[in-house]
Amino acid sequence: MAVYTPLTHDDVAPLVAAFALGPSFELEPLAAGSVNSNFILRCPQGQFFLRVYEEQGWEGVRYEWRLLQALAEAALPVAKLSAPAGQAAPELELHGKPAGIFDYIEGSELSQSAVRPEHLFLLGQQMGGAHAAMMDFPRRRGRFELRDLAERMARIEAAKRPELRDTLKLLHEESARLSAVEALPLERGIIHGDLFRDNVRWQGGAIVALLDWESASEGFLAYDLIVTALSWCYGDVFEWPNAAALFKGYEGFRPLDEREALALRDLAMFAALRFTITRLTDFYLRPPGTLGLQKDYRRFLERLEIFRALSAEDCALRLLGR
């Protein structure tokens, strides 16, 4: 399970008392997520979501919370911080790490086999709304730029795993080829950067929550879309009609210009490179016996190969119809 900071009843009892959530409670660790420790908190007053931030300090956590507030004010479906009655959400710490209690959101995650074009169209609309709402929000540097990925590749090399030799060679080649991507003159703004299926909740065919804005940062808006397409539209094959529906929903808010259209192939390859590398460092190279979800880096190598086989024009035609 995704629990890196186990919590006891005594750890959580003072928070339950401070929030006046009731004299008793149950704490359930969650397997969801790969970076933070997550729990469901069941109290007489209802269910809540408790997160312990494992990587971010208070500066990053405060940024995320301000962003969530701005998105909520723009009527986007995001998690809301809970607070004692009549008070602002407090800055909590558990075992010296930032923590937050959020209102629990009813809803379910779509399985890959259940995803249809109509789901992606709705998701594209929500992404368009989020990008538009955040155009004037303060920006911060992302955590997964090429220099960050180079540091991670150095860690992979230092592990001296012979079975990764060919993979590392490919990653170095593609990193060099894609080195100019970050300087492209494309539209920028605040992006989620990680809007996978497990970060979206559905109820009755509607989106009720866009979750996990922890890594939100400045980036290419088109990159945010292609990350979402890569994560939602690949099962055994890449499902191009689903991906095209995502872009169609989004373009109702902001049509991509010609430069963005022709950059989609390289942005897709950059995204596949990024997630291959982070899955290697965050999952494959974990010490044996470490608790947490396991995600196979090879699944993003497969996506990389799909887009390597296309031209920029073919990619734009399949995704945008032009």
Secondary structure per residue as TSV (DSSP state, phi and psi in degrees):
chain	resnum	aa	ss	phi	psi
A	1	M	-	360.0	158.2
A	2	A	-	-83.0	69.5
A	3	V	-	-132.8	106.5
A	4	Y	S	-101.7	-19.4
A	5	T	S	-122.5	92.4
A	6	P	-	-62.7	141.5
A	7	L	-	-116.9	142.0
A	8	T	-	-102.8	170.7
A	9	H	H	-57.6	-41.9
A	10	D	H	-66.4	-30.2
A	11	D	H	-63.4	-41.2
A	12	V	H	-93.7	-24.3
A	13	A	H	-52.9	-43.2
A	14	P	H	-62.4	-33.1
A	15	L	H	-69.0	-43.3
A	16	V	H	-60.9	-40.1
A	17	A	H	-67.9	-43.0
A	18	A	H	-64.4	-32.8
A	19	F	T	-88.8	-0.8
A	20	A	T	53.8	47.0
A	21	L	-	-90.5	-5.9
A	22	G	-	131.3	165.2
A	23	P	S	-77.8	-15.2
A	24	S	-	-135.5	161.1
A	25	F	-	-162.6	162.8
A	26	E	E	-123.5	144.0
A	27	L	E	-121.1	120.8
A	28	E	E	-116.2	116.0
A	29	P	E	-65.4	145.3
A	30	L	-	-112.0	142.3
A	31	A	-	-81.8	-12.5
A	32	A	-	-67.6	147.7
A	33	G	-	88.8	160.9
A	34	S	S	-132.0	-9.1
A	35	V	S	-113.0	-42.3
A	36	N	S	-105.8	169.3
A	37	S	E	-96.5	125.9
A	38	N	E	-125.0	144.0
A	39	F	E	-144.3	152.2
A	40	I	E	-98.0	132.1
A	41	L	E	-110.1	111.7
A	42	R	E	-103.4	121.1
A	43	C	E	-132.0	166.3
A	44	P	T	-57.0	-27.3
A	45	Q	T	-83.2	-2.7
A	46	G	E	129.2	-168.3
A	47	Q	E	-101.6	144.7
A	48	F	E	-137.4	162.2
A	49	F	E	-110.2	123.8
A	50	L	E	-111.7	126.8
A	51	R	E	-122.5	134.7
A	52	V	E	-108.5	121.5
A	53	Y	-	-81.5	118.7
A	54	E	S	-90.5	-26.2
A	55	E	S	-113.5	-35.7
A	56	Q	-	-84.5	139.6
A	57	G	-	-85.9	-174.8
A	58	W	H	-64.2	-31.7
A	59	E	H	-59.3	-47.0
A	60	G	H	-69.0	-38.0
A	61	V	H	-65.8	-43.2
A	62	R	H	-62.2	-37.9
A	63	Y	H	-61.5	-47.2
A	64	E	H	-60.7	-42.8
A	65	W	H	-66.2	-38.6
A	66	R	H	-65.0	-39.0
A	67	L	H	-63.7	-43.9
A	68	L	H	-59.7	-40.6
A	69	Q	H	-64.2	-42.7
A	70	A	H	-65.2	-40.7
A	71	L	H	-65.2	-41.2
A	72	A	H	-62.7	-39.7
A	73	E	H	-66.2	-23.8
A	74	A	T	-90.8	13.0
A	75	A	T	67.7	25.6
A	76	L	-	-85.6	144.8
A	77	P	-	-81.6	95.4
A	78	V	-	-128.9	164.3
A	79	A	-	-68.7	143.9
A	80	K	-	-112.7	134.2
A	81	L	B	-66.8	136.9
A	82	S	-	-85.7	157.6
A	83	A	-	-152.5	152.1
A	84	P	S	-57.4	150.9
A	85	A	T	-52.9	127.5
A	86	G	T	77.2	9.3
A	87	Q	S	-123.8	160.7
A	88	A	-	-75.6	157.6
A	89	A	-	-60.3	125.2
A	90	P	-	-80.6	158.4
A	91	E	-	-89.3	105.3
A	92	L	E	-94.9	153.6
A	93	E	E	-134.8	139.0
A	94	L	E	-130.7	122.0
A	95	H	T	54.8	37.6
A	96	G	T	76.8	10.7
A	97	K	E	-117.1	146.5
A	98	P	E	-59.6	146.0
A	99	A	E	-144.8	155.5
A	100	G	E	-144.3	146.6
A	101	I	E	-109.3	126.4
A	102	F	E	-117.2	150.8
A	103	D	E	-59.4	138.2
A	104	Y	-	-78.9	134.7
A	105	I	-	-106.8	118.9
A	106	E	-	-70.9	143.7
A	107	G	-	148.9	170.1
A	108	S	B	-132.2	157.7
A	109	E	-	-87.8	138.2
A	110	L	-	-76.2	136.9
A	111	S	-	-74.5	159.7
A	112	Q	G	-59.1	-39.7
A	113	S	G	-70.0	-18.5
A	114	A	G	-89.5	-10.4
A	115	V	-	-71.0	130.2
A	116	R	-	-126.8	163.2
A	117	P	H	-54.1	-35.8
A	118	E	H	-64.7	-31.5
A	119	H	H	-66.7	-43.6
A	120	L	H	-68.3	-34.2
A	121	F	H	-61.9	-46.1
A	122	L	H	-63.0	-40.3
A	123	L	H	-65.5	-39.6
A	124	G	H	-60.4	-39.9
A	125	Q	H	-62.9	-42.7
A	126	Q	H	-65.0	-39.0
A	127	M	H	-66.7	-39.3
A	128	G	H	-61.1	-42.3
A	129	G	H	-64.4	-40.0
A	130	A	H	-66.6	-44.9
A	131	H	H	-60.4	-42.2
A	132	A	H	-65.8	-40.7
A	133	A	H	-67.0	-26.6
A	134	M	T	-101.0	7.8
A	135	M	T	-59.5	-31.1
A	136	D	T	-103.5	8.2
A	137	F	S	-76.5	143.3
A	138	P	-	-55.4	140.5
A	139	R	-	-107.2	152.6
A	140	R	-	-136.6	157.0
A	141	R	-	-67.3	142.5
A	142	G	-	-74.1	163.8
A	143	R	S	-96.0	0.7
A	144	F	-	-130.8	44.7
A	145	E	S	-80.8	173.3
A	146	L	H	-57.5	-38.2
A	147	R	H	-65.5	-35.0
A	148	D	H	-68.0	-40.7
A	149	L	H	-67.3	-34.7
A	150	A	H	-62.6	-39.1
A	151	E	H	-64.5	-38.7
A	152	R	H	-68.2	-38.8
A	153	M	H	-64.2	-33.9
A	154	A	H	-62.9	-37.1
A	155	R	H	-66.7	-38.2
A	156	I	H	-64.8	-44.2
A	157	E	H	-61.9	-40.4
A	158	A	H	-64.5	-23.6
A	159	A	T	-70.6	-18.5
A	160	K	-	51.9	56.7
A	161	R	-	-99.9	109.0
A	162	P	G	-60.4	-29.6
A	163	E	G	-70.0	-11.3
A	164	L	G	-99.9	4.5
A	165	R	H	-59.1	-49.9
A	166	D	H	-67.7	-36.9
A	167	T	H	-63.1	-44.7
A	168	L	H	-62.8	-39.3
A	169	K	H	-60.0	-46.0
A	170	L	H	-63.3	-42.5
A	171	L	H	-63.9	-40.1
A	172	H	H	-64.9	-42.9
A	173	E	H	-61.1	-46.5
A	174	E	H	-71.3	-34.7
A	175	S	H	-60.8	-41.8
A	176	A	H	-66.8	-41.7
A	177	R	H	-67.8	-32.5
A	178	L	T	-96.3	11.0
A	179	S	T	-62.2	-22.6
A	180	A	T	-88.8	-5.3
A	181	V	G	-61.1	-42.1
A	182	E	G	-63.5	-20.8
A	183	A	G	-95.2	4.2
A	184	L	-	-63.2	143.7
A	185	P	-	-83.0	66.8
A	186	L	-	-110.5	160.0
A	187	E	-	-62.4	132.1
A	188	R	E	-118.7	159.6
A	189	G	E	-178.8	-163.8
A	190	I	E	-83.1	127.2
A	191	I	E	-121.1	152.4
A	192	H	-	-71.2	-50.8
A	193	G	S	83.0	-5.5
A	194	D	-	-154.9	39.5
A	195	L	-	-84.9	68.2
A	196	F	-	-78.7	173.5
A	197	R	G	-59.2	-34.8
A	198	D	G	-74.3	-3.1
A	199	N	G	-105.6	12.8
A	200	V	E	-131.1	132.0
A	201	R	E	-113.6	141.3
A	202	W	E	-122.9	150.9
A	203	Q	E	-151.4	119.6
A	204	G	T	58.2	35.3
A	205	G	T	81.4	2.3
A	206	A	E	-113.5	151.2
A	207	I	E	-82.3	123.7
A	208	V	E	-108.6	-10.3
A	209	A	E	-162.0	133.5
A	210	L	E	-108.0	113.3
A	211	L	-	-106.1	166.8
A	212	D	-	61.6	70.7
A	213	W	-	-93.5	19.5
A	214	E	T	-57.8	-39.0
A	215	S	T	-95.8	9.4
A	216	A	-	-57.7	136.6
A	217	S	E	-161.9	177.7
A	218	E	E	-70.3	139.9
A	219	G	E	-174.4	179.4
A	220	F	E	-71.5	129.7
A	221	L	H	-62.3	-37.6
A	222	A	H	-66.7	-30.9
A	223	Y	H	-63.3	-41.2
A	224	D	H	-58.6	-40.5
A	225	L	H	-66.0	-43.7
A	226	I	H	-71.3	-32.1
A	227	V	H	-60.4	-44.7
A	228	T	H	-64.3	-41.2
A	229	A	H	-62.2	-43.8
A	230	L	H	-62.1	-36.9
A	231	S	H	-81.6	-31.2
A	232	W	H	-95.2	-20.9
A	233	C	S	-113.5	20.9
A	234	Y	B	-130.6	112.3
A	235	G	S	-110.9	-99.6
A	236	D	S	-87.3	-26.0
A	237	V	S	-136.6	167.8
A	238	F	B	-82.2	126.5
A	239	E	-	-94.5	87.8
A	240	W	H	-61.8	-38.5
A	241	P	H	-60.6	-37.7
A	242	N	H	-64.5	-45.0
A	243	A	H	-63.5	-41.3
A	244	A	H	-63.2	-35.3
A	245	A	H	-65.6	-36.6
A	246	L	H	-59.2	-48.7
A	247	F	H	-67.7	-35.6
A	248	K	H	-64.4	-43.7
A	249	G	H	-62.0	-41.0
A	250	Y	H	-67.2	-41.6
A	251	E	H	-69.5	-10.2
A	252	G	T	-66.7	-20.8
A	253	F	T	-98.6	-43.1
A	254	R	-	-151.1	101.8
A	255	P	-	-63.0	138.5
A	256	L	-	-73.5	141.3
A	257	D	-	-84.7	177.3
A	258	E	H	-63.5	-37.9
A	259	R	H	-63.8	-41.3
A	260	E	H	-65.3	-41.7
A	261	A	H	-58.6	-45.3
A	262	L	H	-77.7	-11.7
A	263	A	H	-90.9	-8.2
A	264	L	H	-60.5	-38.0
A	265	R	H	-61.1	-49.5
A	266	D	H	-68.1	-35.6
A	267	L	H	-65.1	-38.2
A	268	A	H	-64.1	-41.4
A	269	M	H	-68.7	-37.9
A	270	F	H	-63.1	-42.1
A	271	A	H	-64.0	-43.2
A	272	A	H	-63.1	-38.7
A	273	L	H	-61.3	-48.6
A	274	R	H	-57.2	-47.9
A	275	F	H	-76.5	-27.2
A	276	T	H	-62.4	-47.3
A	277	I	H	-66.6	-45.6
A	278	T	H	-70.3	-30.4
A	279	R	H	-70.5	-31.8
A	280	L	I	-65.0	-48.2
A	281	T	I	-75.7	-36.5
A	282	D	I	-88.1	-19.5
A	283	F	I	-126.4	-58.6
A	284	Y	I	-62.0	-37.9
A	285	L	T	-95.3	10.9
A	286	R	S	-60.8	146.9
A	287	P	-	-60.1	144.8
A	288	P	T	-55.7	139.2
A	289	G	T	87.6	-3.0
A	290	T	-	-68.2	132.7
A	291	L	-	-73.3	149.2
A	292	G	S	140.6	162.1
A	293	L	-	-62.7	153.0
A	294	Q	-	-114.1	130.2
A	295	K	-	-128.7	129.6
A	296	D	-	-83.5	116.9
A	297	Y	T	-62.0	-26.5
A	298	R	H	-67.0	-22.5
A	299	R	H	-65.2	-31.4
A	300	F	H	-85.4	-23.8
A	301	L	H	-62.7	-37.2
A	302	E	H	-63.3	-41.4
A	303	R	H	-64.6	-39.9
A	304	L	H	-56.5	-44.6
A	305	E	H	-66.0	-35.1
A	306	I	H	-60.2	-45.5
A	307	F	H	-80.7	-24.2
A	308	R	H	-62.0	-31.3
A	309	A	T	-78.9	-6.5
A	310	L	S	-103.7	157.6
A	311	S	-	-88.6	164.8
A	312	A	H	-60.0	-38.4
A	313	E	H	-68.1	-41.9
A	314	D	H	-62.0	-41.8
A	315	C	H	-62.8	-46.9
A	316	A	H	-61.6	-40.0
A	317	L	H	-64.5	-41.7
A	318	R	H	-69.7	-35.8
A	319	L	H	-88.9	-34.7
A	320	L	H	-117.4	-9.9
A	321	G	-	73.0	21.3
A	322	R	-	-150.4	360.0
